[in-house]
């Protein structure tokens, strides 16, 4: 029976399991030899299409060392040495050059410098990344991208040092393009230092750019989180980058040697920064690759007019800066997303707390109503019966000389009835149900409380009075008790002669807004006197309804502002 072919995702998971540290590894010499041959083919192919200041083969080797565990490194080293040896043979053959060592190199030292040391030197930067625990699977934060830059620079500097020794020992300098040595020049003893400096700068920048082109692409591809949204970035590249670089190449080919070519080429590199702004470090990678490919084509078509080292430097600086900037943009977007999530979570919790507080307030009002009903039914009827019986026996007791006692008992029952009426009013404001919110304040117990204390009470209603019936019972009771508590504080503590209560009801954004202002001409806030229980009750009640409360002085007297709101919907009576 034929075995089914595993899907691509399963194949990738199996490959990562084999290549991760601690995995089972590639089995046997056959697989190791296959890895070496694959490395040799890839490195040789990239080397043939590349040149000194665009060393993508170095970037590919760096990325392979970075991805695979160290137990695979010997096969990578062997494949690289094989590729460089074959490449050297091809280059010397096509260029018509020969030597004493193996027929192509001048000596063993040149062979060692040119072919053997390269992979070990490239591994120096990878070892540094491993020490920092920076892998292709780690998150591409600003710190990780910065360390990748440092690792790439270490590898590029190590390879540059080897190249300088090779040139110094050989006595000749040149570049390799399309498997041929070009721009060959002798290394003069008198003027060797400037030439070596230019050669060294080209070497280090070429290897650095090569690593920056390949290693971030590897990190983009192997981490699932990095692949999220890749389709959008690639579509953006096809929509904007492809026409841009294609138009530039057509213009360069049609008008070779134009004076504006250098200016436009540098403006082309600006697209790297722009794409980094749009898509973060992955956008910078894609744009840098596209722009670098343009430079490669110009070099191979021999249409470039700028010195390679200048283009190298500009590309390296622009690419490195764009990658760092893109990582910063991604970090800021991630932080913004986290802040937005935290804000949404905070709003959700606040809504839940407000809903719970509103339910508690509703439960409290229901309990108040229940207690008021029981007090009215039990104590009210009992007091009525007691008062009726006292009045019935009053004549007999008066004839018996107990008139004073009867009158005292009757006065006591009247006081108890008045006290119970006050308690019932505080538990269940009957005027609020009978008169409505504003008239209950203007004509009910609040007015009597102020009149009894000798405080002139002014009540004002503003806004649309037709919205008052739309207030639900919870908010109406809260507004009434807020005013009641505020006027009580004025009467008890303010030593005021005038108190102004202003109500304003309005409708905005699908919400009913109730604004309450209470101000007096009393003593205001006295130093050393903390908020009383009444103010705390008012604040709790307002906050439970998701409102705001502010208390402050305004010269003489105290000013209280409260804002309550509810969704615009029919009123919900208390059950």
ChimeraX attribute file (.defattr): number of C-alpha atoms within 10 A of each C-alpha:
attribute: neighborCount
match mode: 1-to-1
recipient: residues
	/A:1	3
	/A:2	4
	/A:3	5
	/A:4	6
	/A:5	8
	/A:6	9
	/A:7	8
	/A:8	9
	/A:9	9
	/A:10	11
	/A:11	12
	/A:12	13
	/A:13	11
	/A:14	12
	/A:15	14
	/A:16	16
	/A:17	14
	/A:18	17
	/A:19	19
	/A:20	14
	/A:21	14
	/A:22	9
	/A:23	13
	/A:24	10
	/A:25	19
	/A:26	16
	/A:27	9
	/A:28	8
	/A:29	10
	/A:30	10
	/A:31	13
	/A:32	20
	/A:33	15
	/A:34	14
	/A:35	19
	/A:36	24
	/A:37	19
	/A:38	17
	/A:39	25
	/A:40	26
	/A:41	16
	/A:42	17
	/A:43	24
	/A:44	22
	/A:45	14
	/A:46	18
	/A:47	23
	/A:48	17
	/A:49	18
	/A:50	21
	/A:51	23
	/A:52	20
	/A:53	25
	/A:54	28
	/A:55	24
	/A:56	26
	/A:57	25
	/A:58	28
	/A:59	28
	/A:60	21
	/A:61	27
	/A:62	27
	/A:63	23
	/A:64	20
	/A:65	21
	/A:66	23
	/A:67	21
	/A:68	19
	/A:69	16
	/A:70	15
	/A:71	12
	/A:72	17
	/A:73	20
	/A:74	14
	/A:75	22
	/A:76	26
	/A:77	22
	/A:78	19
	/A:79	27
	/A:80	30
	/A:81	23
	/A:82	21
	/A:83	24
	/A:84	21
	/A:85	19
	/A:86	15
	/A:87	20
	/A:88	20
	/A:89	19
	/A:90	16
	/A:91	20
	/A:92	19
	/A:93	15
	/A:94	13
	/A:95	14
	/A:96	11
	/A:97	13
	/A:98	14
	/A:99	11
	/A:100	10
	/A:101	13
	/A:102	12
	/A:103	13
	/A:104	20
	/A:105	20
	/A:106	15
	/A:107	15
	/A:108	12
	/A:109	16
	/A:110	18
	/A:111	19
	/A:112	15
	/A:113	18
	/A:114	20
	/A:115	19
	/A:116	19
	/A:117	17
	/A:118	23
	/A:119	24
	/A:120	17
	/A:121	20
	/A:122	27
	/A:123	24
	/A:124	19
	/A:125	26
	/A:126	25
	/A:127	17
	/A:128	18
	/A:129	20
	/A:130	12
	/A:131	9
	/A:132	13
	/A:133	12
	/A:134	21
	/A:135	18
	/A:136	22
	/A:137	16
	/A:138	14
	/A:139	16
	/A:140	27
	/A:141	17
	/A:142	19
	/A:143	14
	/A:144	20
	/A:145	22
	/A:146	17
	/A:147	18
	/A:148	25
	/A:149	19
	/A:150	17
	/A:151	26
	/A:152	30
	/A:153	21
	/A:154	21
	/A:155	28
	/A:156	28
	/A:157	23
	/A:158	21
	/A:159	25
	/A:160	23
	/A:161	14
	/A:162	20
	/A:163	21
	/A:164	18
	/A:165	17
	/A:166	19
	/A:167	20
	/A:168	15
	/A:169	15
	/A:170	16
	/A:171	14
	/A:172	13
	/A:173	20
	/A:174	16
	/A:175	16
	/A:176	19
	/A:177	18
	/A:178	14
	/A:179	21
	/A:180	19
	/A:181	18
	/A:182	13
	/A:183	10
	/A:184	11
	/A:185	12
	/A:186	13
	/A:187	19
	/A:188	11
	/A:189	9
	/A:190	7
	/A:191	9
	/A:192	13
	/A:193	12
	/A:194	10
	/A:195	15
	/A:196	18
	/A:197	12
	/A:198	11
	/A:199	21
	/A:200	20
	/A:201	18
	/A:202	23
	/A:203	27
	/A:204	26
	/A:205	27
	/A:206	28
	/A:207	30
	/A:208	29
	/A:209	30
	/A:210	28
	/A:211	30
	/A:212	26
	/A:213	25
	/A:214	22
	/A:215	23
	/A:216	22
	/A:217	17
	/A:218	17
	/A:219	22
	/A:220	22
	/A:221	14
	/A:222	16
	/A:223	16
	/A:224	10
	/A:225	13
	/A:226	16
	/A:227	13
	/A:228	11
	/A:229	10
	/A:230	15
	/A:231	10
	/A:232	11
	/A:233	18
	/A:234	15
	/A:235	11
	/A:236	17
	/A:237	18
	/A:238	12
	/A:239	11
	/A:240	14
	/A:241	21
	/A:242	15
	/A:243	12
	/A:244	16
	/A:245	19
	/A:246	13
	/A:247	12
	/A:248	17
	/A:249	17
	/A:250	11
	/A:251	13
	/A:252	19
	/A:253	14
	/A:254	10
	/A:255	12
	/A:256	14
	/A:257	13
	/A:258	12
	/A:259	10
	/A:260	9
	/A:261	18
	/A:262	15
	/A:263	9
	/A:264	13
	/A:265	18
	/A:266	15
	/A:267	11
	/A:268	20
	/A:269	20
	/A:270	18
	/A:271	22
	/A:272	29
	/A:273	24
	/A:274	16
	/A:275	25
	/A:276	29
	/A:277	19
	/A:278	17
	/A:279	22
	/A:280	25
	/A:281	30
	/A:282	27
	/A:283	26
	/A:284	31
	/A:285	26
	/A:286	23
	/A:287	28
	/A:288	30
	/A:289	20
	/A:290	23
	/A:291	23
	/A:292	21
	/A:293	14
	/A:294	17
	/A:295	21
	/A:296	18
	/A:297	14
	/A:298	16
	/A:299	16
	/A:300	14
	/A:301	10
	/A:302	10
	/A:303	16
	/A:304	19
	/A:305	15
	/A:306	11
	/A:307	8
	/A:308	17
	/A:309	17
	/A:310	12
	/A:311	21
	/A:312	23
	/A:313	17
	/A:314	15
	/A:315	22
	/A:316	21
	/A:317	14
	/A:318	19
	/A:319	28
	/A:320	21
	/A:321	17
	/A:322	29
	/A:323	28
	/A:324	24
	/A:325	20
	/A:326	30
	/A:327	26
	/A:328	21
	/A:329	20
	/A:330	22
	/A:331	16
	/A:332	13
	/A:333	13
	/A:334	12
	/A:335	12
	/A:336	12
	/A:337	12
	/A:338	12
	/A:339	12
	/A:340	12
	/A:341	12
	/A:342	12
	/A:343	12
	/A:344	12
	/A:345	12
	/A:346	12
	/A:347	12
	/A:348	12
	/A:349	12
	/A:350	13
	/A:351	13
	/A:352	12
	/A:353	16
	/A:354	17
	/A:355	15
	/A:356	14
	/A:357	18
	/A:358	20
	/A:359	15
	/A:360	13
	/A:361	19
	/A:362	18
	/A:363	15
	/A:364	13
	/A:365	20
	/A:366	17
	/A:367	13
	/A:368	16
	/A:369	18
	/A:370	14
	/A:371	16
	/A:372	21
	/A:373	16
	/A:374	13
	/A:375	17
	/A:376	18
	/A:377	11
	/A:378	11
	/A:379	15
	/A:380	17
	/A:381	12
	/A:382	13
	/A:383	17
	/A:384	14
	/A:385	12
	/A:386	15
	/A:387	18
	/A:388	13
	/A:389	11
	/A:390	17
	/A:391	16
	/A:392	11
	/A:393	11
	/A:394	19
	/A:395	14
	/A:396	12
	/A:397	16
	/A:398	14
	/A:399	9
	/A:400	9
	/A:401	11
	/A:402	13
	/A:403	15
	/A:404	12
	/A:405	13
	/A:406	18
	/A:407	15
	/A:408	11
	/A:409	16
	/A:410	18
	/A:411	13
	/A:412	13
	/A:413	17
	/A:414	15
	/A:415	12
	/A:416	15
	/A:417	18
	/A:418	12
	/A:419	12
	/A:420	18
	/A:421	16
	/A:422	14
	/A:423	16
	/A:424	20
	/A:425	15
	/A:426	15
	/A:427	19
	/A:428	20
	/A:429	20
	/A:430	15
	/A:431	16
	/A:432	20
	/A:433	13
	/A:434	10
	/A:435	14
	/A:436	15
	/A:437	20
	/A:438	20
	/A:439	15
	/A:440	19
	/A:441	23
	/A:442	17
	/A:443	13
	/A:444	17
	/A:445	19
	/A:446	20
	/A:447	20
	/A:448	15
	/A:449	16
	/A:450	19
	/A:451	13
	/A:452	10
	/A:453	15
	/A:454	13
	/A:455	20
	/A:456	15
	/A:457	20
	/A:458	14
	/A:459	16
	/A:460	12
	/A:461	14
	/A:462	11
	/A:463	14
	/A:464	11
	/A:465	14
	/A:466	9
	/A:467	15
	/A:468	19
	/A:469	13
	/A:470	17
	/A:471	24
	/A:472	18
	/A:473	18
	/A:474	22
	/A:475	21
	/A:476	22
	/A:477	19
	/A:478	19
	/A:479	25
	/A:480	21
	/A:481	19
	/A:482	22
	/A:483	23
	/A:484	19
	/A:485	17
	/A:486	22
	/A:487	25
	/A:488	17
	/A:489	15
	/A:490	27
	/A:491	23
	/A:492	10
	/A:493	13
	/A:494	21
	/A:495	17
	/A:496	22
	/A:497	16
	/A:498	19
	/A:499	24
	/A:500	16
	/A:501	20
	/A:502	17
	/A:503	20
	/A:504	17
	/A:505	21
	/A:506	17
	/A:507	16
	/A:508	10
	/A:509	8
	/A:510	10
	/A:511	13
	/A:512	20
	/A:513	21
	/A:514	23
	/A:515	20
	/A:516	21
	/A:517	20
	/A:518	22
	/A:519	26
	/A:520	27
	/A:521	20
	/A:522	20
	/A:523	16
	/A:524	21
	/A:525	19
	/A:526	9
	/A:527	6
	/A:528	6
	/A:529	7
	/A:530	9
	/A:531	10
	/A:532	9
	/A:533	9
	/A:534	14
	/A:535	18
	/A:536	11
	/A:537	14
	/A:538	21
	/A:539	18
	/A:540	17
	/A:541	23
	/A:542	22
	/A:543	19
	/A:544	21
	/A:545	23
	/A:546	19
	/A:547	19
	/A:548	17
	/A:549	18
	/A:550	11
	/A:551	17
	/A:552	13
	/A:553	17
	/A:554	13
	/A:555	11
	/A:556	14
	/A:557	20
	/A:558	21
	/A:559	21
	/A:560	18
	/A:561	15
	/A:562	22
	/A:563	20
	/A:564	23
	/A:565	21
	/A:566	20
	/A:567	16
	/A:568	17
	/A:569	12
	/A:570	10
	/A:571	17
	/A:572	11
	/A:573	9
	/A:574	12
	/A:575	8
